[in-house]
Amino acid sequence: MYVGGVFVSDNTKRITVSLPQHLLNEVDGLIKRENVNRSEFIHQATKAYLREKKKRQIRETMQQGYMEMAKINLNIASEAFLAEEEAEHTLDRLVSGV
């Protein structure tokens, strides 16, 4: 159904949003350039904001995981280095007969 020239589905809820005048002026300027109404603009802006927020959260989670794995990998590398040193020392002893 159309309400005020805007298509509204059964899933759509009408809300009221308060914005400072300067922000509303900026929104209205974009609306004119993009040839959409306020509802569609707010819909698109909200979807874009949520999408970016999810991406940021995923990046932060991955960064935290990489930092945790870096510590683990450093420990593994240190252990491997010590094992290689020990193996090399053992090989030197076996070859030299000492």
C-alpha positions as CSV (number, residue, x, y, z in Angstrom):
1,M,0.0,0.0,0.0
2,Y,1.1,3.6,-0.5
3,V,1.1,6.1,2.3
4,G,2.0,9.7,1.4
5,G,3.4,8.5,-1.9
6,V,5.6,6.0,-0.3
7,F,5.2,2.2,-0.6
8,V,4.8,0.6,2.8
9,S,4.7,-3.1,3.2
10,D,3.1,-5.0,6.0
11,N,6.6,-5.5,7.5
12,T,7.3,-1.8,7.5
13,K,6.9,0.2,10.7
14,R,6.5,4.0,10.7
15,I,8.9,5.8,13.0
16,T,9.5,9.4,13.9
17,V,13.1,10.7,13.7
18,S,14.3,14.0,15.2
19,L,17.3,15.6,13.4
20,P,19.1,18.9,13.9
21,Q,18.1,21.4,11.2
22,H,21.5,21.5,9.6
23,L,21.6,17.7,9.3
24,L,18.1,17.6,7.8
25,N,19.1,20.3,5.3
26,E,22.0,18.1,4.3
27,V,19.8,15.0,4.0
28,D,17.2,17.0,1.9
29,G,20.0,18.2,-0.4
30,L,21.1,14.6,-1.0
31,I,17.5,13.5,-1.5
32,K,17.0,16.0,-4.3
33,R,20.2,14.9,-6.0
34,E,19.5,11.2,-5.7
35,N,15.8,11.7,-6.5
36,V,14.5,9.6,-3.6
37,N,12.2,10.5,-0.7
38,R,13.2,10.8,2.9
39,S,11.9,7.3,3.9
40,E,13.9,5.6,1.1
41,F,17.0,7.7,2.0
42,I,16.8,6.8,5.7
43,H,16.1,3.2,4.7
44,Q,19.2,3.1,2.5
45,A,21.4,5.0,5.0
46,T,20.4,2.7,7.9
47,K,21.1,-0.5,5.8
48,A,24.5,1.0,4.8
49,Y,25.3,1.9,8.4
50,L,24.4,-1.5,9.7
51,R,26.4,-3.2,7.0
52,E,29.5,-1.1,7.8
53,K,29.1,-1.7,11.5
54,K,29.0,-5.5,11.0
55,K,32.1,-5.3,8.8
56,R,33.9,-3.2,11.5
57,Q,32.9,-5.7,14.2
58,I,34.1,-8.6,12.1
59,R,37.4,-6.8,11.4
60,E,37.9,-6.1,15.1
61,T,37.1,-9.7,16.0
62,M,39.6,-11.0,13.4
63,Q,42.2,-8.5,14.6
64,Q,41.8,-9.7,18.1
65,G,42.1,-13.3,16.9
66,Y,45.2,-12.6,14.9
67,M,46.8,-10.9,18.0
68,E,46.0,-14.0,20.1
69,M,47.3,-16.3,17.4
70,A,50.5,-14.2,17.1
71,K,51.4,-15.1,20.7
72,I,50.7,-18.7,20.1
73,N,52.6,-18.8,16.9
74,L,55.6,-17.0,18.6
75,N,55.6,-19.7,21.3
76,I,55.5,-22.5,18.7
77,A,58.3,-20.8,16.7
78,S,60.4,-20.5,19.8
79,E,59.8,-24.1,20.7
80,A,60.7,-25.2,17.2
81,F,63.8,-23.1,17.2
82,L,65.0,-24.7,20.5
83,A,64.2,-28.2,19.1
84,E,66.2,-27.4,16.0
85,E,69.1,-26.1,18.1
86,E,69.0,-29.3,20.2
87,A,68.8,-31.5,17.1
88,E,71.8,-29.7,15.5
89,H,73.8,-30.0,18.7
90,T,73.0,-33.7,18.9
91,L,73.9,-34.2,15.3
92,D,77.2,-32.4,15.8
93,R,78.0,-34.7,18.8
94,L,77.1,-37.8,16.9
95,V,79.2,-36.8,13.9
96,S,82.2,-35.7,16.1
97,G,81.9,-38.8,18.2
98,V,81.9,-36.9,21.5
